[in-house]
Amino acid sequence: MKKNKSILITGANVGLGKEAAKQLALTTETEKIYLGCRNDQKAEQAKKELEALTNKSIFEVIVLDVLNPDSVRNAVRELKNPVDALILNAGGQGGKHPGALTPSGMTNIAATNLLGHVVLVDELIKVGKLNNEVLYVSSEGARGIKGIMKRPSLKTNSVSEFISVLNGSFSEPKLDGSESYGYGYIKYIGTLWASANARKYPQIKFISVSPGNTSGTAGYDNLPLLTKFLFKYIFAPIVMPLIGMIHSLQKGAARYVEVLGNQDLASGDFYASKDGKVTGAMVEQGQIFPDLKNIVFQDNAYEALHSFIK
Ligand SMILES: NC(=O)c1ccc[n+]([C@@H]2O[C@H](COP(=O)([O-])OP(=O)(O)OC[C@H]3O[C@@H](n4cnc5c(N)ncnc54)[C@H](OP(=O)(O)O)[C@@H]3O)[C@@H](O)[C@H]2O)c1
């Protein structure tokens, strides 16, 4: 069994990435955790807090901005030793202007979840600095959440259709407000891309995982003030737990730990909540949404994403 002694986590200064860094540091196997963050100061602060929480000095900051391919290439160059595992966790709703275009041509929301991660995987593999495993952090939105987010429904799942989602020109079927600039579609494309990688690089294991609907992250911080207040302080901590619609930060991050290095899981698979759920036990999602298993769609997602990388 290959051990994951060193792990690079993107977006590790807060939320699920930071909690996963804490939980993984407390396992006996982990010897080194790289905190891949865009903001040096926030990352150093998180490093101090993680050292205090775990009583371990195994954290190192790697500055990388997933919106900027050159910053990711630079981070790979600076990495002195190969990493055993990579957790592609940075992501979310794309900040205050999710639909605005980045210099790559992808929208902010697409690039935050995908652009730098595609570059990171490609570059690490190219220079032999990735040993064992990649976790792509997806979402139940990638297969739809009843009553909250429609299942991604594309006409062809072609390269050009995926490009239209990534550059924000996709308009049919219309994305409604709850889909927030195509969040579920973007995680769907990311999950297909991870599965394409699993076939392309059989020596490395690629798994997609959703943390489930998780409280205690910074995910609500960019919402308009009233919506942020309602979600962050009323719905998420009080209403949703009562109906089993949300779980704690500890439980969300524990899903990464459950999946990483798990010999029972096959490369290319996607683990998330059971159909209709956003918390609780995880199951393989191909049985819920067979399009995730379509290798033509997977390869199209891979090609569409690479068309944005210069
Ligand atoms: N929370 C949930 O309910 C939930 C459910 C399903 C999936 N997810 C997924 O889980 C992952 C973690 O989300 P979270 O809820 O923990 O969110 P979060 O608390 O908002 O944390 C997001 C992390 O991503 C980083 N990040 C954002 N843009 C970046 C960039 N351009 N370059 C580098 N890092 C960047 C943030 O850094 P800054 O602090 O610098 O902004 C932060 O560290 C995301 O991929 C999200 O889509 C979350």
The ligand as a Gaussian input file, in Angstrom:
#p B3LYP/6-31G(d) Opt

LIG

0 1
 N      -18.925000      24.232000       2.281000
 C      -19.733000      23.455000       1.588000
 O      -20.891000      23.263000       1.971000
 C      -19.236000      22.786000       0.343000
 C      -20.072000      21.823000      -0.269000
 C      -19.628000      21.166000      -1.429000
 C      -18.372000      21.476000      -1.937000
 N      -17.598000      22.429000      -1.331000
 C      -16.271000      22.699000      -1.905000
 O      -15.285000      22.570000      -0.878000
 C      -14.151000      23.379000      -1.184000
 C      -13.768000      24.212000       0.024000
 O      -14.853000      25.099000       0.293000
 P      -15.107000      25.805000       1.685000
 O      -16.560000      25.691000       1.927000
 O      -14.130000      25.355000       2.711000
 O      -14.844000      27.323000       1.256000
 P      -14.058000      28.508000       1.939000
 O      -14.134000      28.434000       3.418000
 O      -14.583000      29.723000       1.242000
 O      -12.547000      28.246000       1.485000
 C      -12.153000      28.350000       0.157000
 C      -10.645000      28.310000       0.077000
 O      -10.276000      28.440000      -1.307000
 C       -9.313000      29.472000      -1.387000
 N       -9.285000      30.151000      -2.676000
 C      -10.283000      30.841000      -3.279000
 N       -9.834000      31.397000      -4.421000
 C       -8.528000      31.052000      -4.515000
 C       -7.501000      31.328000      -5.446000
 N       -7.739000      32.087000      -6.523000
 N       -6.283000      30.795000      -5.271000
 C       -6.022000      30.046000      -4.167000
 N       -6.935000      29.765000      -3.238000
 C       -8.180000      30.261000      -3.407000
 C       -9.691000      30.460000      -0.287000
 O       -8.630000      31.349000      -0.028000
 P       -8.876000      32.873000       0.456000
 O       -9.102000      32.791000       1.930000
 O       -7.625000      33.568000       0.069000
 O      -10.096000      33.373000      -0.277000
 C       -9.990000      29.479000       0.828000
 O       -8.785000      29.043000       1.412000
 C      -14.547000      24.210000      -2.413000
 O      -14.009000      23.616000      -3.563000
 C      -16.075000      24.126000      -2.419000
 O      -16.604000      24.306000      -3.716000
 C      -17.998000      23.078000      -0.201000

